[in-house]
């Protein structure tokens, strides 16, 4: 669990992260493109978590072509969410993961590349 993020629950903060790669997840209307940022730090340079996934929103798309190692700065707020497999227990025994609570950064705004 990302305990250090709990200091930012429902409080807007400024964060930085290192671009690692893009990816996809399943969405209601088909695949959704995502972006993986690593070494998420607060405005004081303290590492809050090793990585976070974000949807590839217009704000991230506006940065243009990103290369691994680019430093991205953004504003966001922390929210709690449930992660794990919520489907029928016997259906996918090989991917079953119990549901647990975790924290994420939501609603990224003022996104810019600083390196």
Backbone as numpy.savetxt, mean C-alpha at the origin, in Angstrom:
# Nx Ny Nz CAx CAy CAz Cx Cy Cz
1.75 -7.60 11.71 0.91 -6.43 11.71 1.81 -5.18 11.71
1.32 -4.15 11.12 2.07 -2.91 10.99 1.74 -1.98 12.16
2.31 -2.27 13.32 2.01 -1.56 14.55 2.34 -0.07 14.47
3.46 0.28 13.83 3.89 1.68 13.80 2.92 2.58 13.05
2.14 2.01 12.14 1.17 2.82 11.39 0.01 3.27 12.25
-0.22 2.61 13.38 -1.37 2.95 14.22 -1.31 4.39 14.74
-0.13 4.99 14.77 -0.01 6.38 15.20 -0.70 7.34 14.23
-0.95 6.87 13.00 -1.51 7.72 11.96 -2.96 7.37 11.62
-3.66 6.65 12.49 -5.05 6.28 12.21 -5.88 7.55 12.08
-6.52 7.68 10.92 -7.40 8.81 10.59 -6.72 10.17 10.71
-5.40 10.20 10.69 -4.64 11.45 10.69 -3.82 11.49 9.41
-3.92 12.60 8.69 -3.20 12.72 7.43 -1.73 13.01 7.71
-0.85 12.25 7.06 0.58 12.43 7.24 1.29 12.41 5.90
2.56 12.80 5.90 3.39 12.76 4.70 4.33 11.58 4.81
4.41 10.79 3.74 5.19 9.56 3.74 6.04 9.48 2.49
7.08 8.66 2.54 7.88 8.36 1.36 8.01 6.85 1.25
8.20 6.39 0.02 8.40 4.97 -0.23 9.23 4.78 -1.47
9.91 3.66 -1.55 10.76 3.33 -2.70 9.98 2.45 -3.66
9.91 2.87 -4.93 9.19 2.08 -5.93 9.91 0.77 -6.16
9.15 -0.34 -6.12 9.71 -1.66 -6.37 9.22 -2.20 -7.72
7.89 -2.29 -7.87 7.33 -2.80 -9.12 5.84 -2.57 -9.18
5.25 -2.84 -10.34 3.81 -2.82 -10.50 3.31 -4.25 -10.49
2.00 -4.41 -10.35 1.39 -5.73 -10.35 -0.09 -5.62 -10.65
-0.81 -6.72 -10.43 -2.26 -6.76 -10.65 -2.93 -7.50 -9.52
-4.18 -7.14 -9.23 -5.02 -7.89 -8.31 -6.38 -8.05 -8.95
-7.15 -9.00 -8.48 -8.49 -9.21 -9.00 -9.43 -8.17 -8.44
-10.18 -7.52 -9.31 -11.18 -6.55 -8.90 -12.56 -6.99 -9.34
-13.56 -6.27 -8.93 -14.94 -6.61 -9.26 -15.18 -6.62 -10.76
-14.58 -5.66 -11.48 -14.78 -5.57 -12.92 -13.57 -6.06 -13.71
-12.73 -6.88 -13.10 -11.55 -7.40 -13.77 -10.28 -6.99 -13.06
-9.12 -7.25 -13.69 -7.85 -6.95 -13.05 -7.67 -5.46 -12.77
-7.05 -5.16 -11.62 -6.75 -3.79 -11.21 -5.24 -3.68 -11.10
-4.66 -2.68 -11.76 -3.21 -2.50 -11.69 -2.83 -1.90 -10.34
-1.71 -2.39 -9.78 -1.26 -1.96 -8.47 0.20 -1.52 -8.53
0.64 -0.88 -7.47 2.02 -0.42 -7.36 2.55 -0.83 -5.98
3.77 -1.34 -5.93 4.39 -1.79 -4.69 5.46 -0.80 -4.28
5.32 -0.23 -3.08 6.33 0.66 -2.52 6.94 0.00 -1.30
8.26 0.12 -1.17 8.97 -0.48 -0.04 9.53 0.59 0.87
9.98 0.18 2.05 10.59 1.08 3.03 9.77 2.35 3.23
8.53 2.18 3.65 7.63 3.31 3.87 8.08 4.06 5.12
8.38 5.35 4.96 8.87 6.18 6.07 7.93 7.35 6.31
7.91 7.84 7.56 7.15 9.04 7.87 8.00 10.27 7.58
7.47 11.46 7.91 8.18 12.70 7.60 9.48 12.86 8.38
9.66 12.07 9.44 10.90 12.12 10.23 11.93 11.09 9.78
11.59 10.32 8.73 12.52 9.32 8.22 12.48 8.00 8.95
11.50 7.80 9.81 11.38 6.54 10.57 10.63 5.53 9.71
11.21 4.34 9.54 10.57 3.29 8.74 9.36 2.75 9.50
8.19 2.80 8.83 6.94 2.34 9.44 6.61 0.91 9.04
6.96 0.54 7.80 6.71 -0.82 7.33 7.64 -1.10 6.14
7.85 -2.38 5.88 8.78 -2.75 4.81 8.17 -2.60 3.42
6.84 -2.70 3.31 6.20 -2.53 2.00 4.70 -2.26 2.15
4.12 -1.67 1.11 2.67 -1.47 1.00 2.28 -1.53 -0.47
1.14 -2.11 -0.75 0.57 -2.11 -2.10 -0.48 -1.02 -2.20
-0.52 -0.32 -3.33 -1.53 0.69 -3.62 -2.14 0.40 -4.98
-3.39 0.80 -5.18 -3.95 0.79 -6.53 -3.21 1.84 -7.35
-3.02 1.56 -8.62 -2.34 2.51 -9.50 -3.35 3.59 -9.88
-3.48 4.60 -9.03 -4.45 5.67 -9.23 -3.92 6.69 -10.23
-4.75 7.65 -10.57 -4.33 8.71 -11.49 -3.13 9.48 -10.94
-3.07 9.64 -9.63 -1.95 10.34 -9.01 -0.63 9.63 -9.27
-0.62 8.29 -9.14 0.59 7.53 -9.41 0.88 7.49 -10.91
-0.17 7.37 -11.73 0.02 7.35 -13.18 0.63 8.66 -13.68
0.29 9.79 -13.04 0.79 11.10 -13.47 2.30 11.22 -13.30
2.92 10.33 -12.51 4.36 10.37 -12.32 5.12 9.92 -13.57
4.41 9.26 -14.48 5.06 8.75 -15.69 5.74 7.41 -15.42
6.72 7.11 -16.24 7.43 5.84 -16.14 8.30 5.83 -14.88
8.09 4.85 -14.02 8.86 4.73 -12.79 9.91 3.63 -12.94
11.05 3.83 -12.33 12.11 2.84 -12.32 12.32 2.35 -10.90
12.76 1.11 -10.76 13.00 0.55 -9.44 14.00 1.44 -8.70
13.66 1.79 -7.47 14.53 2.64 -6.66 14.08 4.09 -6.59
13.12 4.50 -7.44 12.61 5.87 -7.38 11.94 6.11 -6.02
12.16 7.28 -5.46 11.55 7.64 -4.18 10.28 8.44 -4.45
9.16 8.00 -3.89 7.86 8.62 -4.08 7.42 9.23 -2.75
6.97 10.48 -2.80 6.42 11.14 -1.61 4.92 11.33 -1.81
4.15 11.14 -0.75 2.69 11.27 -0.83 2.11 11.55 0.54
0.92 12.07 0.56 0.15 12.25 1.80 -0.90 11.15 1.85
-1.18 10.63 3.04 -2.18 9.58 3.20 -2.60 9.51 4.66
-3.61 8.69 4.92 -4.02 8.42 6.29 -4.08 6.92 6.49
-3.89 6.48 7.71 -3.87 5.06 8.04 -5.30 4.57 8.31
-5.57 3.36 7.82 -6.87 2.72 8.08 -6.66 1.25 8.41
-7.54 0.72 9.20 -7.51 -0.70 9.54 -8.27 -1.47 8.47
-7.81 -2.69 8.15 -8.53 -3.54 7.22 -8.33 -5.00 7.60
-9.17 -5.87 7.04 -9.06 -7.31 7.28 -8.38 -7.96 6.09
-7.40 -8.81 6.37 -6.75 -9.54 5.29 -6.86 -11.03 5.56
-6.76 -11.82 4.51 -6.87 -13.26 4.63 -7.95 -13.78 3.70
-8.09 -15.08 3.63 -9.08 -15.71 2.76 -10.41 -15.80 3.47
-11.46 -15.19 2.89 -12.77 -15.15 3.53 -13.77 -16.12 2.92
-13.33 -16.92 2.00 -14.24 -17.84 1.32 -14.48 -19.11 2.11
-15.06 -20.09 1.44 -15.38 -21.38 2.04 -14.11 -22.11 2.43
-14.01 -22.57 3.67 -12.78 -23.14 4.20 -12.30 -24.36 3.41
-13.18 -25.23 2.99 -12.77 -26.44 2.28 -12.51 -26.23 0.79
-12.86 -25.05 0.25 -12.76 -24.80 -1.19 -11.31 -24.67 -1.65
-10.53 -23.88 -0.95 -9.14 -23.67 -1.36 -8.24 -23.91 -0.15
-8.10 -25.16 0.24 -7.30 -25.48 1.42 -5.84 -25.08 1.24
-5.36 -25.08 0.00 -3.96 -24.76 -0.23 -3.66 -23.27 -0.07
-4.67 -22.39 -0.14 -4.43 -20.96 0.02 -5.15 -20.39 1.25
-5.70 -21.24 2.09 -6.45 -20.75 3.24 -5.54 -19.99 4.19
-5.92 -18.77 4.50 -5.23 -17.96 5.50 -6.31 -17.36 6.38
-6.20 -17.52 7.69 -7.23 -16.97 8.58 -7.30 -15.44 8.46
-8.48 -14.91 8.65 -8.69 -13.46 8.57 -8.06 -12.81 9.79
-7.30 -11.74 9.55 -6.69 -10.98 10.64 -6.72 -9.50 10.31
-6.54 -8.67 11.30 -6.56 -7.22 11.10 -5.15 -6.72 10.83
-5.06 -5.72 9.95 -3.80 -5.11 9.62 -4.06 -3.63 9.32
-3.03 -2.89 9.00 -3.17 -1.46 8.74 -2.56 -1.12 7.39
-3.13 -0.11 6.74 -2.65 0.34 5.43 -2.75 1.85 5.37
-2.10 2.43 4.37 -2.23 3.85 4.10 -3.23 4.02 2.97
-4.21 4.88 3.16 -5.30 5.06 2.20 -5.35 6.47 1.68
-6.02 6.63 0.56 -6.28 7.92 -0.07 -4.99 8.72 -0.31
-4.03 8.15 -1.04 -2.81 8.91 -1.31 -3.09 10.14 -2.19
-2.56 11.29 -1.79 -2.69 12.53 -2.55 -1.33 13.22 -2.59
-1.25 14.30 -3.36 -0.01 15.07 -3.48 1.18 14.17 -3.75
1.00 13.28 -4.71 2.02 12.28 -5.03 3.05 12.91 -5.95
4.33 12.74 -5.59 5.39 13.26 -6.45 6.64 12.41 -6.30
7.43 12.41 -7.37 8.69 11.68 -7.37 9.76 12.63 -6.87
10.51 12.26 -5.83 11.52 13.16 -5.31 12.94 12.71 -5.65
13.09 11.56 -6.31 14.41 11.11 -6.79 14.24 10.49 -8.16
